[in-house]
Amino acid sequence: MPDGADDLVRLEQRDGVAVVTLNDPTRRNVFSSQLVHALAAAMDRAERDDVTRCVVVTGAGSAFCAGAEVATLRGAAVGEFDDVETVYQGFLRVRDCPLPTIAAVNGPAVGAGFNLALACDVRLAGPGALFDTRFTALRLHPGGGHAWMLARAVGQQQATLACLFGEVWDAQGAVDAGLAAKLVREGLVDAAVALGQRLAHQEKVYVQRFVTTLRSALSTPTHADALAEETAAQRWSAGRPAFREGVRAIEDRIARRD
């Protein structure tokens, strides 16, 4: 059952997958300070749940997240930058989740809302998805690590198209650019949940360590460094009961074939 359905962020547990829904549809799920704090609280609750193996982030209504409030932008224009940094806290809290995260992008992801999508490990795009950095339209430099996250997701050339030249991607364009993993024409959140549920039978600590390895892969400087880190992690996983159970299951399947 949904937890706090009347709040700015809803949390629903679905068989090991926490669905976190930004729930301010009349304002296109903008990053108000209230929504940012509600998002952090929902992420805290999701991560504390022992059965959670994956977090899906989506938006209520027609938008995924329209980014910062106009009042925040207006304040920044006169030197009041604290509210901008509060906006950062929203998507950075998702980025810092120790569990795998999936953005189910149901509608426009604009500015800081684009950052929220980039903060997730996997992005699925619904038919109404739109990815718009919006920074050059505002004559505003990207913030919150946007250029860095986008370049890691799609490469420097595509990131330059979006950030500097204002390229806007619809759902299919995002897939073609490598920004979204796939276009889901129907049942977007259900598809994201089904993907997350592939981890339902994995140990939580194993999932968390695997996520750490994947997130650090592009920034690990050499193969030798990656080899050392992955060898240590693999040695750790090989010593766990879950791995021994997996080996026995393979042996049983082989025995049944014989």
DRENVOTI-890364 format. One record per residue (C-alpha): residue number from 0; residue in one letter; x, y, z. Coordinates in steps of 0.001 Angstrom, whole numbers, plus 500000, padded with zeros to 6 digits. Last residue first. Layout:
<rec num="NUM" residuo="A" X="X" Y="Y" Z="Z"/>
...
This chain:
<rec num="257" residuo="D" X="523009" Y="463218" Z="483388"/>
<rec num="256" residuo="R" X="520763" Y="466236" Z="482895"/>
<rec num="255" residuo="R" X="519613" Y="465982" Z="486526"/>
<rec num="254" residuo="A" X="523220" Y="465941" Z="487741"/>
<rec num="253" residuo="I" X="524019" Y="469091" Z="485765"/>
<rec num="252" residuo="R" X="521029" Y="470878" Z="487300"/>
<rec num="251" residuo="D" X="522065" Y="469746" Z="490788"/>
<rec num="250" residuo="E" X="525631" Y="470957" Z="490266"/>
<rec num="249" residuo="I" X="524352" Y="474343" Z="489144"/>
<rec num="248" residuo="A" X="522146" Y="474602" Z="492238"/>
<rec num="247" residuo="R" X="525080" Y="473594" Z="494439"/>
<rec num="246" residuo="V" X="527167" Y="476423" Z="492970"/>
<rec num="245" residuo="G" X="524386" Y="478914" Z="493655"/>
<rec num="244" residuo="E" X="524045" Y="477736" Z="497241"/>
<rec num="243" residuo="R" X="527792" Y="478216" Z="497707"/>
<rec num="242" residuo="F" X="527408" Y="481742" Z="496325"/>
<rec num="241" residuo="A" X="524607" Y="482560" Z="498768"/>
<rec num="240" residuo="P" X="526663" Y="481226" Z="501668"/>
<rec num="239" residuo="R" X="529298" Y="483947" Z="501168"/>
<rec num="238" residuo="G" X="532986" Y="483243" Z="500600"/>
<rec num="237" residuo="A" X="532811" Y="483673" Z="496845"/>
<rec num="236" residuo="S" X="531325" Y="487135" Z="497350"/>
<rec num="235" residuo="W" X="534393" Y="488370" Z="499227"/>
<rec num="234" residuo="R" X="536812" Y="486847" Z="496695"/>
<rec num="233" residuo="Q" X="534789" Y="488564" Z="493954"/>
<rec num="232" residuo="A" X="535027" Y="491893" Z="495712"/>
<rec num="231" residuo="A" X="538779" Y="491594" Z="496214"/>
<rec num="230" residuo="T" X="539246" Y="490502" Z="492615"/>
<rec num="229" residuo="E" X="537051" Y="493372" Z="491451"/>
<rec num="228" residuo="E" X="539163" Y="495991" Z="493196"/>
<rec num="227" residuo="A" X="542495" Y="494544" Z="492090"/>
<rec num="226" residuo="L" X="541401" Y="494056" Z="488493"/>
<rec num="225" residuo="A" X="539886" Y="497538" Z="488369"/>
<rec num="224" residuo="D" X="543200" Y="499043" Z="489496"/>
<rec num="223" residuo="A" X="545090" Y="496969" Z="486938"/>
<rec num="222" residuo="H" X="542588" Y="497975" Z="484275"/>
<rec num="221" residuo="T" X="543552" Y="501562" Z="484909"/>
<rec num="220" residuo="P" X="542057" Y="504853" Z="486122"/>
<rec num="219" residuo="T" X="538848" Y="503712" Z="487859"/>
<rec num="218" residuo="S" X="536476" Y="506584" Z="487003"/>
<rec num="217" residuo="L" X="534374" Y="504674" Z="484498"/>
<rec num="216" residuo="A" X="534038" Y="501612" Z="486733"/>
<rec num="215" residuo="S" X="533215" Y="503450" Z="489972"/>
<rec num="214" residuo="R" X="529458" Y="503241" Z="489537"/>
<rec num="213" residuo="L" X="529605" Y="499574" Z="488539"/>
<rec num="212" residuo="T" X="531741" Y="498575" Z="491518"/>
<rec num="211" residuo="T" X="529555" Y="500428" Z="494037"/>
<rec num="210" residuo="V" X="526452" Y="498866" Z="492524"/>
<rec num="209" residuo="F" X="527944" Y="495378" Z="492964"/>
<rec num="208" residuo="R" X="528683" Y="496138" Z="496623"/>
<rec num="207" residuo="Q" X="525100" Y="497243" Z="497214"/>
<rec num="206" residuo="V" X="523609" Y="494241" Z="495439"/>
<rec num="205" residuo="Y" X="525753" Y="491851" Z="497491"/>
<rec num="204" residuo="V" X="524770" Y="493569" Z="500750"/>
<rec num="203" residuo="K" X="521095" Y="493229" Z="499819"/>
<rec num="202" residuo="E" X="521421" Y="489524" Z="499129"/>
<rec num="201" residuo="Q" X="519898" Y="488586" Z="495784"/>
<rec num="200" residuo="H" X="516510" Y="486943" Z="495428"/>
<rec num="199" residuo="A" X="514604" Y="490124" Z="494541"/>
<rec num="198" residuo="L" X="517234" Y="491362" Z="492083"/>
<rec num="197" residuo="R" X="515148" Y="490662" Z="488968"/>
<rec num="196" residuo="Q" X="512481" Y="492628" Z="490812"/>
<rec num="195" residuo="G" X="514103" Y="495877" Z="489698"/>
<rec num="194" residuo="L" X="513357" Y="495115" Z="486054"/>
<rec num="193" residuo="A" X="509766" Y="494214" Z="486875"/>
<rec num="192" residuo="V" X="509443" Y="497481" Z="488819"/>
<rec num="191" residuo="A" X="510706" Y="499497" Z="485857"/>
<rec num="190" residuo="A" X="508288" Y="497707" Z="483519"/>
<rec num="189" residuo="D" X="505410" Y="498326" Z="485943"/>
<rec num="188" residuo="V" X="506413" Y="501990" Z="486088"/>
<rec num="187" residuo="L" X="506305" Y="502304" Z="482298"/>
<rec num="186" residuo="G" X="503156" Y="500283" Z="481680"/>
<rec num="185" residuo="E" X="502845" Y="501034" Z="477970"/>
<rec num="184" residuo="R" X="505224" Y="502450" Z="475356"/>
<rec num="183" residuo="V" X="508454" Y="501623" Z="477169"/>
<rec num="182" residuo="L" X="511398" Y="503173" Z="475314"/>
<rec num="181" residuo="K" X="514713" Y="501665" Z="476303"/>
<rec num="180" residuo="A" X="518009" Y="502208" Z="478091"/>
<rec num="179" residuo="A" X="517674" Y="505974" Z="478055"/>
<rec num="178" residuo="L" X="520635" Y="508313" Z="477488"/>
<rec num="177" residuo="G" X="522207" Y="506214" Z="474748"/>
<rec num="176" residuo="A" X="521630" Y="508896" Z="472112"/>
<rec num="175" residuo="D" X="519186" Y="506654" Z="470196"/>
<rec num="174" residuo="V" X="517297" Y="505897" Z="473408"/>
<rec num="173" residuo="A" X="517047" Y="509599" Z="474243"/>
<rec num="172" residuo="G" X="515893" Y="510349" Z="470699"/>
<rec num="171" residuo="Q" X="513188" Y="507712" Z="471053"/>
<rec num="170" residuo="A" X="511887" Y="509299" Z="474253"/>
<rec num="169" residuo="D" X="512158" Y="512898" Z="473079"/>
<rec num="168" residuo="W" X="515534" Y="514573" Z="473193"/>
<rec num="167" residuo="V" X="516123" Y="518322" Z="473300"/>
<rec num="166" residuo="E" X="519320" Y="519731" Z="471786"/>
<rec num="165" residuo="G" X="520112" Y="523096" Z="473387"/>
<rec num="164" residuo="F" X="523417" Y="523808" Z="471641"/>
<rec num="163" residuo="L" X="525524" Y="524021" Z="474785"/>
<rec num="162" residuo="C" X="524097" Y="521384" Z="477115"/>
<rec num="161" residuo="A" X="522325" Y="519036" Z="474693"/>
<rec num="160" residuo="L" X="524699" Y="519062" Z="471741"/>
<rec num="159" residuo="T" X="527689" Y="519231" Z="474070"/>
<rec num="158" residuo="A" X="526461" Y="516155" Z="475938"/>
<rec num="157" residuo="Q" X="526092" Y="514335" Z="472626"/>
<rec num="156" residuo="Q" X="529707" Y="515085" Z="471744"/>
<rec num="155" residuo="Q" X="531093" Y="514418" Z="475237"/>
<rec num="154" residuo="G" X="529674" Y="510925" Z="475624"/>
<rec num="153" residuo="V" X="526115" Y="509789" Z="476394"/>
<rec num="152" residuo="A" X="525944" Y="508865" Z="480094"/>
<rec num="151" residuo="R" X="529374" Y="509997" Z="481269"/>
<rec num="150" residuo="A" X="528961" Y="513250" Z="479367"/>
<rec num="149" residuo="L" X="525557" Y="513739" Z="480990"/>
<rec num="148" residuo="M" X="526851" Y="513201" Z="484507"/>
<rec num="147" residuo="W" X="529785" Y="515584" Z="484021"/>
<rec num="146" residuo="A" X="527693" Y="518253" Z="482285"/>
<rec num="145" residuo="H" X="525062" Y="518112" Z="485045"/>
<rec num="144" residuo="G" X="527470" Y="518191" Z="487993"/>
<rec num="143" residuo="G" X="524990" Y="520169" Z="490085"/>
<rec num="142" residuo="G" X="525042" Y="523099" Z="487731"/>
<rec num="141" residuo="P" X="524874" Y="523937" Z="484045"/>
<rec num="140" residuo="H" X="525652" Y="527609" Z="483266"/>
<rec num="139" residuo="L" X="522570" Y="529796" Z="482913"/>
<rec num="138" residuo="R" X="521664" Y="531815" Z="479829"/>
<rec num="137" residuo="L" X="518107" Y="530587" Z="480463"/>
<rec num="136" residuo="A" X="517762" Y="528932" Z="477049"/>
<rec num="135" residuo="T" X="521374" Y="527779" Z="477492"/>
<rec num="134" residuo="F" X="520434" Y="525898" Z="480650"/>
<rec num="133" residuo="R" X="517233" Y="524227" Z="479439"/>
<rec num="132" residuo="T" X="518764" Y="520723" Z="479885"/>
<rec num="131" residuo="D" X="515720" Y="519221" Z="478153"/>
<rec num="130" residuo="F" X="514931" Y="515505" Z="478194"/>
<rec num="129" residuo="L" X="511381" Y="514704" Z="477144"/>
<rec num="128" residuo="A" X="509432" Y="511592" Z="478064"/>
<rec num="127" residuo="G" X="505844" Y="511357" Z="476845"/>
<rec num="126" residuo="P" X="506192" Y="507887" Z="475294"/>
<rec num="125" residuo="G" X="507777" Y="506527" Z="478495"/>
<rec num="124" residuo="A" X="511527" Y="506461" Z="478916"/>
<rec num="123" residuo="L" X="513480" Y="503997" Z="481056"/>
<rec num="122" residuo="R" X="516640" Y="505340" Z="482675"/>
<rec num="121" residuo="V" X="519151" Y="503199" Z="484551"/>
<rec num="120" residuo="D" X="521672" Y="504115" Z="487270"/>
<rec num="119" residuo="C" X="519746" Y="507159" Z="488455"/>
<rec num="118" residuo="A" X="521367" Y="510557" Z="489001"/>
<rec num="117" residuo="L" X="520910" Y="511321" Z="485303"/>
<rec num="116" residuo="A" X="517118" Y="511268" Z="485745"/>
<rec num="115" residuo="L" X="517393" Y="513649" Z="488688"/>
<rec num="114" residuo="N" X="519772" Y="515842" Z="486700"/>
<rec num="113" residuo="F" X="517118" Y="516111" Z="483976"/>
<rec num="112" residuo="G" X="514775" Y="517309" Z="486721"/>
<rec num="111" residuo="A" X="517452" Y="519839" Z="487664"/>
<rec num="110" residuo="G" X="517058" Y="521245" Z="484157"/>
<rec num="109" residuo="V" X="513945" Y="519648" Z="482660"/>
<rec num="108" residuo="A" X="512720" Y="516048" Z="482720"/>
<rec num="107" residuo="P" X="509495" Y="516136" Z="480702"/>
<rec num="106" residuo="G" X="507216" Y="513114" Z="481009"/>
<rec num="105" residuo="N" X="507070" Y="509526" Z="482309"/>
<rec num="104" residuo="V" X="510752" Y="509048" Z="483026"/>
<rec num="103" residuo="A" X="510902" Y="505817" Z="485021"/>
<rec num="102" residuo="A" X="514304" Y="506500" Z="486559"/>
<rec num="101" residuo="I" X="515830" Y="503296" Z="487909"/>
<rec num="100" residuo="T" X="518073" Y="503199" Z="490977"/>
<rec num="99" residuo="P" X="520442" Y="500499" Z="492185"/>
<rec num="98" residuo="L" X="520955" Y="500559" Z="495969"/>
<rec num="97" residuo="P" X="523516" Y="502655" Z="497854"/>
<rec num="96" residuo="C" X="521479" Y="505823" Z="497174"/>
<rec num="95" residuo="D" X="523930" Y="508698" Z="496719"/>
<rec num="94" residuo="R" X="522574" Y="509669" Z="493285"/>
<rec num="93" residuo="V" X="519067" Y="509844" Z="494740"/>
<rec num="92" residuo="R" X="520179" Y="512241" Z="497469"/>
<rec num="91" residuo="L" X="522119" Y="514180" Z="494843"/>
<rec num="90" residuo="F" X="518893" Y="514732" Z="492906"/>
<rec num="89" residuo="G" X="517148" Y="516512" Z="495749"/>
<rec num="88" residuo="Q" X="520172" Y="518063" Z="497439"/>
<rec num="87" residuo="Y" X="520952" Y="520023" Z="494272"/>
<rec num="86" residuo="V" X="517627" Y="521840" Z="494670"/>
<rec num="85" residuo="T" X="518788" Y="522996" Z="498101"/>
<rec num="84" residuo="E" X="521910" Y="524358" Z="496396"/>
<rec num="83" residuo="V" X="519687" Y="526472" Z="494176"/>
<rec num="82" residuo="D" X="517785" Y="527682" Z="497247"/>
<rec num="81" residuo="D" X="521040" Y="528920" Z="498781"/>
<rec num="80" residuo="F" X="521965" Y="530991" Z="495713"/>
<rec num="79" residuo="E" X="520490" Y="534392" Z="496490"/>
<rec num="78" residuo="G" X="522612" Y="536611" Z="494219"/>
<rec num="77" residuo="V" X="519906" Y="538596" Z="492449"/>
<rec num="76" residuo="A" X="519518" Y="536173" Z="489533"/>
<rec num="75" residuo="A" X="519680" Y="533244" Z="491946"/>
<rec num="74" residuo="G" X="516527" Y="534535" Z="493633"/>
<rec num="73" residuo="R" X="514636" Y="534625" Z="490339"/>
<rec num="72" residuo="L" X="515774" Y="531102" Z="489555"/>
<rec num="71" residuo="T" X="514538" Y="529856" Z="492921"/>
<rec num="70" residuo="A" X="511254" Y="531715" Z="492476"/>
<rec num="69" residuo="V" X="510836" Y="530053" Z="489078"/>
<rec num="68" residuo="E" X="510945" Y="526705" Z="490860"/>
<rec num="67" residuo="A" X="513768" Y="524362" Z="489966"/>
<rec num="66" residuo="G" X="513438" Y="521315" Z="487759"/>
<rec num="65" residuo="A" X="510335" Y="520330" Z="485776"/>
<rec num="64" residuo="C" X="510302" Y="516780" Z="487125"/>
<rec num="63" residuo="F" X="508776" Y="513672" Z="485533"/>
<rec num="62" residuo="A" X="505812" Y="515511" Z="484070"/>
<rec num="61" residuo="S" X="502299" Y="514451" Z="482986"/>
<rec num="60" residuo="G" X="500880" Y="513425" Z="486344"/>
<rec num="59" residuo="A" X="502928" Y="511877" Z="489127"/>
<rec num="58" residuo="G" X="506664" Y="511535" Z="488606"/>
<rec num="57" residuo="T" X="509023" Y="508571" Z="488730"/>
<rec num="56" residuo="V" X="511881" Y="507101" Z="490765"/>
<rec num="55" residuo="V" X="512319" Y="503325" Z="491048"/>
<rec num="54" residuo="V" X="514468" Y="502025" Z="493912"/>
<rec num="53" residuo="C" X="516057" Y="498557" Z="493987"/>
<rec num="52" residuo="R" X="516772" Y="495760" Z="496461"/>
<rec num="51" residuo="T" X="514345" Y="496683" Z="499219"/>
<rec num="50" residuo="V" X="513565" Y="493750" Z="501524"/>
<rec num="49" residuo="D" X="515430" Y="495091" Z="504560"/>
<rec num="48" residuo="D" X="513611" Y="498437" Z="504469"/>
<rec num="47" residuo="R" X="516053" Y="501096" Z="505638"/>
<rec num="46" residuo="E" X="516822" Y="502144" Z="502063"/>
<rec num="45" residuo="A" X="513190" Y="502871" Z="501243"/>
<rec num="44" residuo="R" X="512633" Y="504860" Z="504415"/>
<rec num="43" residuo="D" X="515678" Y="507062" Z="503836"/>
<rec num="42" residuo="M" X="514709" Y="507550" Z="500190"/>
<rec num="41" residuo="A" X="511248" Y="508699" Z="501257"/>
<rec num="40" residuo="A" X="512725" Y="511152" Z="503769"/>
<rec num="39" residuo="A" X="515090" Y="512584" Z="501156"/>
<rec num="38" residuo="L" X="512215" Y="512997" Z="498707"/>
<rec num="37" residuo="A" X="510106" Y="514767" Z="501319"/>
<rec num="36" residuo="H" X="512959" Y="517188" Z="501999"/>
<rec num="35" residuo="V" X="513345" Y="517953" Z="498294"/>
<rec num="34" residuo="L" X="509574" Y="518282" Z="497894"/>
<rec num="33" residuo="Q" X="509390" Y="520868" Z="500673"/>
<rec num="32" residuo="S" X="512374" Y="522798" Z="499275"/>
<rec num="31" residuo="S" X="510561" Y="522980" Z="495956"/>
<rec num="30" residuo="F" X="512029" Y="520835" Z="493202"/>
<rec num="29" residuo="V" X="509225" Y="521050" Z="490665"/>
<rec num="28" residuo="N" X="506855" Y="518099" Z="490303"/>
<rec num="27" residuo="R" X="504983" Y="519557" Z="487337"/>
<rec num="26" residuo="R" X="503364" Y="522214" Z="489532"/>
<rec num="25" residuo="T" X="499911" Y="520602" Z="489330"/>
<rec num="24" residuo="P" X="501637" Y="517224" Z="489516"/>
<rec num="23" residuo="D" X="503203" Y="517632" Z="492957"/>
<rec num="22" residuo="N" X="503703" Y="513968" Z="493791"/>
<rec num="21" residuo="L" X="507248" Y="512886" Z="493035"/>
<rec num="20" residuo="T" X="506869" Y="509117" Z="493101"/>
<rec num="19" residuo="V" X="509275" Y="506741" Z="494854"/>
<rec num="18" residuo="V" X="508622" Y="503093" Z="493985"/>
<rec num="17" residuo="A" X="510567" Y="500815" Z="496328"/>
<rec num="16" residuo="V" X="511224" Y="497415" Z="494779"/>
<rec num="15" residuo="G" X="511447" Y="494281" Z="496924"/>
<rec num="14" residuo="D" X="507941" Y="493014" Z="496257"/>
<rec num="13" residuo="R" X="506318" Y="496373" Z="495511"/>
<rec num="12" residuo="Q" X="506865" Y="498912" Z="498284"/>
<rec num="11" residuo="E" X="505201" Y="502260" Z="497643"/>
<rec num="10" residuo="L" X="506557" Y="505653" Z="498642"/>
<rec num="9" residuo="R" X="504794" Y="508870" Z="497689"/>
<rec num="8" residuo="V" X="506496" Y="512255" Z="497596"/>
<rec num="7" residuo="L" X="504658" Y="515543" Z="498063"/>
<rec num="6" residuo="D" X="502451" Y="513901" Z="500675"/>
<rec num="5" residuo="D" X="498860" Y="512698" Z="500308"/>
<rec num="4" residuo="A" X="499812" Y="509082" Z="499568"/>
<rec num="3" residuo="G" X="501922" Y="508867" Z="502726"/>
<rec num="2" residuo="D" X="502874" Y="505205" Z="502304"/>
<rec num="1" residuo="P" X="501223" Y="503521" Z="499358"/>
<rec num="0" residuo="M" X="500000" Y="500000" Z="500000"/>
